[in-house]
Amino acid sequence: MKRLILTIYFWLMFFTVTSFGLLILPLFLLVYIGFLRRTVDFSVRWAICIYGWILVKVVPFLAPVKVEYRNKGFPLPAIFVPNHNSAIDPYLFGSLLTDVCFVTTWAFKIPVYSYFMRLANYIDATEGWENVYQKGAAVLRSGASLIIWPEGHRSRDGRLGRFKNGAFALSVKTGYPLLPVCILGSGEFLPPGKRLITPSLVKMVLLDPIYPNLQNDPEREIIRLRNTVEAVIKRTIQDEKDSSHLARKMKKPLLQPLSKAVERGEKC
């Protein structure tokens, strides 16, 4: 029953926020483009960013998405490389409130989303590596960051998939740093292929930036970067699992005496 209520609330709020956002978008763009003299793609990206922030910070008001910075600040622009577990993962980046551009595929297949993706200058990965490189380099030079899913798709079993070379080759070719991001809990909240929501805390962990060594052989540097990023994300996922398991074990000794006292009718 709890899952059903949560699901109804979530999808009702999702469609409400989306519909209201579409209604006020022309006014938002008028202010940004007409008065602030911003470009169309920048303005649309910021509108999408604010939309995402509302969905992950305001809608789940009892348990908003938590962002944990395990670095001492990070350089921008950069190439964000997150693990991917759920359809809600792209919206989580709204919580950062920074100018980002996605390299993706599935969103371009959705009619309304596709239109705004192209206005925002997001990059369709199905158009080939050369297109991704040319557009990605231009986006980075403009001051916006990129988000590239190194696994290429959502994990179906919660395990980290094999990393592809795209994000790391782009870092080597452009010289921009990589920012590993570990997303936790989203796969439990809304697993791939599901519509029912499961109560779960969702957290984004931003890790230390990793810089390409442009003096190395490009092919070897791509492999080094890929292995390094994969290792730090995998280690962070395991550390979180270990700490959660330890927290559950520590609670039991504290709760057991209390429960036994209650059973015996003792006063505490």
C-alpha positions, 0 to 999 in steps of 0.5 A: 500500500505504501509503494502504491501511495508513493507511486501515485504521488511521484507520478502525479507530481512529475506530470504536474511539474512537467506541465507547469514547466512547459507553460512557463518555459516561454517566459523563462526563455524570454527573460534569459534570451531577451533580457540577459542576452544568453544563448538559446542552448544555454537558456534551455539547459538552465531551464532543464537544470531547474526542472531537475532540481525541483523533481529531486529536491522539492518533490521528494520533500521528506527525503530529497536527493543527497549530494555528497562532495568527497572532493575539495571542489571540482574544476569546471567545465569537466566531463562527468562520468557516473554509473547508471542504474535508473531512468531517474539518474539524469534528473539527479544532476539538477541538484548540482545547479550547474550548466551541463550537457548530456551525451545520451541516446534514449531521450532523443527517442521521446518526441517532446524530450527530443525537441528540447534536447536539440534546443539545449545542444545535447548530443545524440550518441547514435550519430557516431564518435566523430559527431560526439567528439566535435560537438562535445569539444565545442560544448566544453570550450563554451564553458558547459560540462558534459555528462557521459554514461561510461556503461552506455546504458542502465544496469539491469542487475545493479552491478557496474557494467563494462566501461566504454572508451568514449568519455576517456578518449574525449578527455585525452583529445580535449585535455578536460578532466574527468569527474567520477560520480557514484549514484547510489539508491536510484536502482532500488527507487525505480529499477529499469522496466518498473513503474512502481516506486520503492521507498529508497534514499538516493545519493550522489557522491562526487569524487576527486577529478582525474586529469589526463596525462597528455604526455602519455601515449593516447591509447594507453592513457585512455585505458589508464583513465578508464580503469582508474575511474571504474576502480574508484566508482566500484570502490565507492559502491562497495564502501557504501555497501559495507558501511550500510551492512555495518550500521545494520549490525551495530543497531541489533545489539542496541535494539535486542536488550530493549526488545527483551525488556519490553517482552518481560514488561520491564521499565526502561 
